[in-house]
Amino acid sequence: MSQVFISYRRADELGGVGRIHDWLALTGQLGPEGVFMDVEDIPPGEDFRVRITHQMDQADVVLALIGANWLETIPARAADPNDYVRFELELAFARHLPVIPVLLGRHLLKPSRVTLPPSIARIAFLNAAEIDPGTHFRPGMERLLQGIQRHREARDQPQPFRNPHGIAFAGIRRGSFLMGATPATDPEALPEEGPETEVTIPHGFWMGKYPVTVEEYGRIMGQAALAEILARVPIDRDPAFVHHREARKPITHVTWDEAAAFCERLTNLEQADSIEGRTIIPPGYEYRLPRSAEWEYACRAGIHRAPRYGELQRVAWTAESGGRFADVGELEANAWGLHDMLGLVFEWCVDDWGGSGQRIIRGGSYHEPARLARASAWMVRDAAKPSARVGFRVALGPVR
């Protein structure tokens, strides 16, 4: 359940805090479960750090409610690492969540950076909403709700787009699905694919419509880095490998670290662009490799138990369906606009397999049997070992 997380100081007037909570839940139509009000919603005896951390993981937006006593109390508690307000804001900033300061009263000033602990000093630079408890309460709350909704939309139903560097992305809405498979639901399922487990993807994200291509890798990482990758292609062993150097083919022969570095480079480029106001990365998001659960959720595209999102010959290049190392996007996309999720090349996921230096790969390849080109199938591979059958695609998702 996505939430608006309300952080407040109990020394402030709780009637105003409660009124904001109730307005968002009822008039703002977020629902009682869509608004979390920290201490008031934590049962007696429960470790507030555990509950707050859990609720922060479900949050889309954090409201930092600041009243006169919040300002008076902070200097005295600036050195207290157990102050729960400080703990909440540190957690929000560490997760790169959008934080909206809400001033409880007209003409109330935000705290100065110099009066705040360095770990939460950023709040001094964030544009604040002002809520007048008097006759202007409703207009102020409506403006606040508009700001909340803008932040939530990015995490709810992302729209397709092409980023400033020419990479096309499909929007993946938040939701739940059955992850995995068993022989009862898929005769080709291997033991490690089960049991089927309901998994919730709490925030919307974006997934590259295609595996990253040779041309895209060179454009982002530079021609010298591309040449280093292409030098690994064993054309001396088999002339057919020359196709791995073509612009519209998926980049292969990349290690996990090199795939992750590509994603980090994209994030850095857009952060540089943000100086000019051109960034499209929402707060709390980054370019990265997809999590294994995100990959399977996006691959299934709303189809829970079928092993593939279409007929094998129409959606996947595998040993049984032509065995062709093709350009990206030649076969049909799934319902969410993603091509080549199955077959063509395995794709690195971000997941570390038990700290062993191995990472999960997904999707099968043009050289492998079709049983590996299924939504629930996965393998592990040494992160440092590139392969002609392994590439990657980029996700734009919440910071890990």
C-alpha positions in Angstrom: 0.0 0.0 0.0 1.5 3.3 -1.0 1.4 6.0 1.6 1.9 9.6 2.6 4.1 9.5 5.6 3.5 12.3 8.1 6.4 13.2 10.3 5.7 15.6 13.2 6.9 16.8 16.6 4.6 15.8 19.5 5.5 19.1 21.1 3.5 20.8 18.3 -0.3 21.3 18.6 -1.7 17.9 17.7 -5.1 19.1 16.8 -3.7 20.8 13.6 -1.6 17.7 12.8 -4.6 15.4 13.2 -6.7 17.8 11.1 -4.2 17.5 8.2 -4.2 13.7 8.6 -8.0 13.5 8.5 -8.3 15.9 5.5 -5.8 13.9 3.4 -7.5 10.6 4.4 -11.0 11.7 3.8 -11.4 14.9 1.8 -8.2 14.2 -0.1 -9.4 10.6 -0.7 -6.1 8.9 0.2 -8.0 6.7 2.6 -7.0 5.9 6.2 -4.4 3.3 5.1 -2.9 5.8 2.6 -1.7 8.2 5.3 0.7 7.1 8.1 1.1 9.3 11.2 4.1 7.6 12.9 3.8 7.5 16.7 0.0 7.7 16.6 -0.2 4.6 14.4 2.5 2.5 16.3 1.1 0.1 18.9 2.5 0.5 22.5 5.6 -1.7 23.0 6.6 -1.9 19.4 10.1 -0.7 18.4 9.3 2.5 16.6 12.5 2.2 14.5 11.3 -1.1 13.0 7.8 0.1 12.3 9.0 3.5 10.9 11.5 1.8 8.6 8.8 -0.6 7.3 6.3 2.3 6.7 9.0 4.4 5.0 9.5 1.5 2.6 5.9 1.9 1.6 5.9 5.7 1.3 5.7 7.8 -1.8 6.0 11.1 -0.1 7.1 12.3 3.4 5.4 15.4 4.9 7.6 17.1 7.5 5.1 19.1 9.6 6.9 22.0 11.2 5.3 24.1 13.9 6.7 26.6 16.4 7.7 24.0 18.9 9.4 21.9 16.2 11.7 24.9 15.7 12.3 25.4 19.4 13.0 21.7 20.0 15.5 21.0 17.2 18.5 22.8 18.7 18.1 21.0 22.0 17.8 17.6 20.2 20.3 18.2 17.4 22.8 15.9 18.9 20.3 13.1 19.9 20.6 10.2 17.4 17.5 8.6 18.9 15.2 11.6 18.2 12.5 9.9 16.1 11.9 13.0 14.0 15.5 13.1 13.1 15.4 9.4 12.5 12.5 9.7 10.1 14.0 12.5 8.1 17.4 10.8 7.8 15.6 7.7 6.6 13.6 9.6 4.0 16.7 11.4 2.7 18.7 8.1 2.6 15.9 6.6 0.5 15.8 9.7 -1.7 12.1 10.1 -1.0 10.4 13.4 -1.8 10.1 15.4 1.4 7.7 18.3 1.6 8.1 20.7 4.5 4.7 21.8 5.8 4.7 25.0 7.9 1.9 24.9 10.5 0.9 28.5 10.5 1.1 31.7 8.5 4.5 33.4 8.2 6.3 30.6 10.1 9.9 30.3 8.9 11.7 27.1 8.1 14.6 26.2 10.3 18.0 27.5 9.1 20.6 25.1 7.9 23.0 26.1 10.6 20.5 25.1 13.3 20.0 21.5 11.9 22.0 18.4 12.2 24.0 18.0 8.9 22.1 14.8 8.1 18.8 16.6 7.7 20.0 20.1 6.8 18.6 19.6 3.2 15.2 20.4 4.5 16.2 24.1 4.8 16.4 24.3 1.0 13.2 22.5 0.1 10.2 24.6 -1.0 7.6 24.5 1.8 3.8 24.3 1.8 2.1 26.7 4.3 -1.1 25.5 6.0 -3.1 28.2 7.8 -5.3 26.5 10.4 -7.9 29.3 9.9 -10.1 30.2 7.0 -7.3 29.4 4.4 -7.0 25.8 5.6 -8.8 24.2 2.7 -7.0 26.1 -0.2 -3.6 25.4 1.5 -4.5 21.7 1.7 -5.6 21.5 -1.9 -2.3 23.0 -3.0 -0.5 20.5 -0.8 -2.5 17.6 -2.2 -1.6 18.7 -5.8 2.1 18.5 -4.8 1.6 15.1 -3.2 -0.2 13.8 -6.3 2.6 14.9 -8.7 5.1 13.0 -6.7 2.9 9.9 -6.4 2.1 9.8 -10.2 5.7 9.1 -11.0 5.6 6.1 -8.7 2.1 4.9 -9.7 1.5 4.9 -13.5 4.7 6.0 -15.2 4.3 6.9 -18.9 6.5 5.7 -21.7 9.3 8.1 -22.7 12.6 8.4 -24.5 15.3 9.9 -22.3 17.6 12.7 -23.4 20.2 10.1 -24.5 17.9 8.3 -26.9 17.0 5.2 -24.8 13.3 4.3 -25.0 11.5 3.3 -21.8 8.1 1.7 -21.1 6.2 2.6 -17.9 5.5 -0.2 -15.5 2.7 0.4 -13.0 2.9 -0.7 -9.4 1.0 -3.9 -8.4 1.3 -7.4 -7.2 1.9 -10.7 -9.0 2.6 -14.4 -8.4 6.4 -14.8 -8.8 7.8 -18.1 -9.7 6.4 -21.4 -11.0 6.0 -25.0 -10.0 5.5 -28.1 -12.2 1.8 -28.0 -11.3 1.4 -24.6 -13.2 4.3 -25.1 -15.7 5.6 -28.5 -16.6 9.0 -27.0 -17.5 9.5 -25.3 -14.2 12.7 -26.2 -12.2 12.6 -26.7 -8.5 14.4 -23.4 -7.7 11.6 -21.5 -9.5 9.1 -22.4 -6.8 7.1 -22.0 -4.7 4.8 -19.4 -6.3 4.9 -16.3 -4.0 2.8 -13.2 -4.1 5.1 -10.3 -4.5 4.2 -6.6 -4.4 6.0 -4.0 -6.4 5.2 -0.9 -4.3 6.3 1.8 -6.7 5.9 2.2 -10.4 9.1 2.2 -12.5 10.4 2.3 -16.0 12.1 -0.5 -18.0 14.1 -0.1 -21.2 11.9 -1.2 -24.1 14.9 -3.2 -25.5 18.2 -4.6 -24.3 20.9 -2.0 -24.5 22.4 -2.0 -28.0 26.0 -1.8 -29.2 25.4 1.7 -30.5 23.8 2.9 -27.2 26.7 1.5 -25.2 29.2 3.4 -27.2 27.2 6.6 -27.1 26.9 6.5 -23.3 30.3 5.0 -22.3 32.4 6.3 -25.2 34.0 4.6 -28.1 37.1 3.6 -26.2 35.0 1.6 -23.7 33.0 0.1 -26.5 36.2 -1.0 -28.3 37.3 -2.7 -25.2 34.1 -4.7 -25.1 34.1 -5.6 -28.8 37.7 -6.8 -28.6 36.3 -9.7 -26.5 34.1 -10.9 -29.4 35.8 -14.1 -30.6 35.5 -13.6 -34.4 38.7 -15.5 -34.9 37.0 -18.5 -33.5 33.8 -18.2 -35.4 33.2 -15.5 -38.1 29.5 -15.5 -37.2 30.3 -13.6 -34.0 30.9 -10.5 -36.2 27.2 -9.8 -35.8 27.8 -9.0 -32.1 29.5 -5.8 -33.3 26.6 -4.5 -35.2 24.9 -1.3 -34.0 21.4 -2.6 -33.4 22.4 -5.8 -31.8 22.3 -6.1 -28.0 25.6 -5.4 -26.4 27.1 -8.7 -25.1 30.4 -9.7 -23.5 29.8 -7.2 -20.6 30.4 -8.0 -17.0 27.9 -7.2 -14.3 30.1 -4.3 -13.1 30.2 -2.9 -16.7 26.4 -3.1 -17.0 26.0 -1.4 -13.6 28.5 1.3 -14.6 26.5 2.0 -17.7 23.4 2.7 -15.5 25.4 4.8 -13.1 26.8 6.8 -16.0 23.2 7.5 -17.3 22.2 8.7 -13.8 25.2 11.0 -13.6 24.6 12.4 -17.0 21.0 13.3 -16.1 22.0 14.8 -12.8 24.4 17.0 -14.7 21.5 17.9 -17.0 19.4 18.9 -14.0 21.6 22.0 -13.6 19.9 23.1 -16.8 16.5 21.9 -15.7 16.4 19.0 -18.2 16.4 16.0 -15.9 13.4 13.6 -15.9 14.6 11.4 -13.0 12.0 11.7 -10.2 13.2 12.2 -6.6 14.3 8.9 -5.2 14.9 7.2 -8.5 18.0 6.2 -10.4 19.0 4.3 -13.5 20.1 0.8 -12.5 19.8 -2.9 -13.4 16.4 -4.3 -12.6 15.7 -6.3 -9.5 14.8 -9.9 -10.3 11.3 -9.4 -9.0 10.9 -6.3 -11.1 12.2 -8.1 -14.2 9.7 -11.0 -13.8 6.8 -8.6 -13.1 7.6 -6.5 -16.2 8.1 -9.6 -18.3 4.7 -11.1 -17.3 2.9 -7.8 -18.0 -0.1 -8.9 -16.1 -0.1 -12.5 -17.1 0.3 -14.4 -13.9 0.8 -18.1 -14.7 1.6 -18.4 -18.4 5.3 -19.2 -19.0 5.4 -16.6 -21.8 3.6 -13.5 -22.9 3.0 -14.9 -26.3 3.7 -17.8 -28.7 7.4 -18.7 -28.6 8.0 -18.1 -32.4 6.5 -14.7 -32.1 8.2 -13.3 -29.0 11.6 -15.0 -28.4 14.7 -16.0 -30.3 15.9 -19.3 -28.9 17.5 -22.5 -30.2 14.1 -23.8 -31.0 12.8 -20.7 -32.7 15.5 -19.9 -35.2 18.5 -19.5 -33.0 19.1 -16.1 -34.6 21.2 -13.3 -33.0 18.9 -10.6 -34.2 18.5 -6.8 -34.0 16.6 -5.8 -30.9 12.8 -5.3 -31.4 12.2 -7.6 -34.4 9.7 -9.7 -32.5 6.5 -8.8 -30.8 6.4 -6.8 -27.6 4.5 -7.9 -24.5 1.4 -6.0 -23.3 3.5 -3.3 -21.6 5.6 -2.6 -24.6 8.8 -4.5 -23.8 10.6 -6.4 -26.6 13.0 -9.3 -26.3 12.4 -10.0 -22.6 12.5 -13.7 -23.6 15.3 -15.1 -25.8 17.9 -13.2 -27.7 20.2 -12.5 -24.7 20.1 -13.2 -21.0 19.9 -10.0 -19.0 21.8 -9.2 -15.8 19.7 -8.4 -12.7 20.9 -6.4 -9.8 20.5 -9.2 -7.3 23.5 -10.7 -5.6 23.2 -14.5 -5.2 24.1 -15.0 -1.5 27.1 -12.8 -1.5 29.0 -15.3 -3.7 30.0 -13.0 -6.4 27.3 -14.4 -8.6 24.4 -12.4 -10.0 21.0 -13.5 -11.4 20.4 -13.5 -15.1 17.0 -13.8 -16.8 15.3 -14.4 -20.0 17.2 -17.1 -21.9 19.1 -16.5 -25.2 19.2 -17.2 -28.9 21.6 -20.1 -28.2 19.7 -21.8 -25.3 16.7 -24.1 -25.3 13.2 -22.5 -25.0 12.7 -23.8 -21.5 15.0 -21.1 -20.3 13.0 -18.4 -22.1 10.2 -18.3 -19.6 9.1 -15.6 -17.2 9.9 -17.6 -14.1 13.2 -19.1 -15.3 16.5 -17.8 -13.9 20.1 -18.7 -13.5 23.2 -17.4 -11.7 26.4 -16.4 -13.3 29.8 -15.1 -12.1 29.5 -11.3 -12.2 33.0 -11.0 -13.6 32.5 -13.4 -16.5 31.2 -11.8 -19.7 29.4 -14.0 -22.3 28.2 -13.9 -25.9 24.8 -14.8 -24.5 24.4 -12.2 -21.8 23.5 -8.5 -22.1 21.3 -6.2 -20.0 18.6 -3.6 -20.1 18.2 -0.6 -17.9 15.5 0.1 -15.3 14.7 3.6 -13.9 13.5 2.7 -10.5 13.6 3.6 -6.8 17.1 3.8 -5.3 18.1 0.5 -3.8 
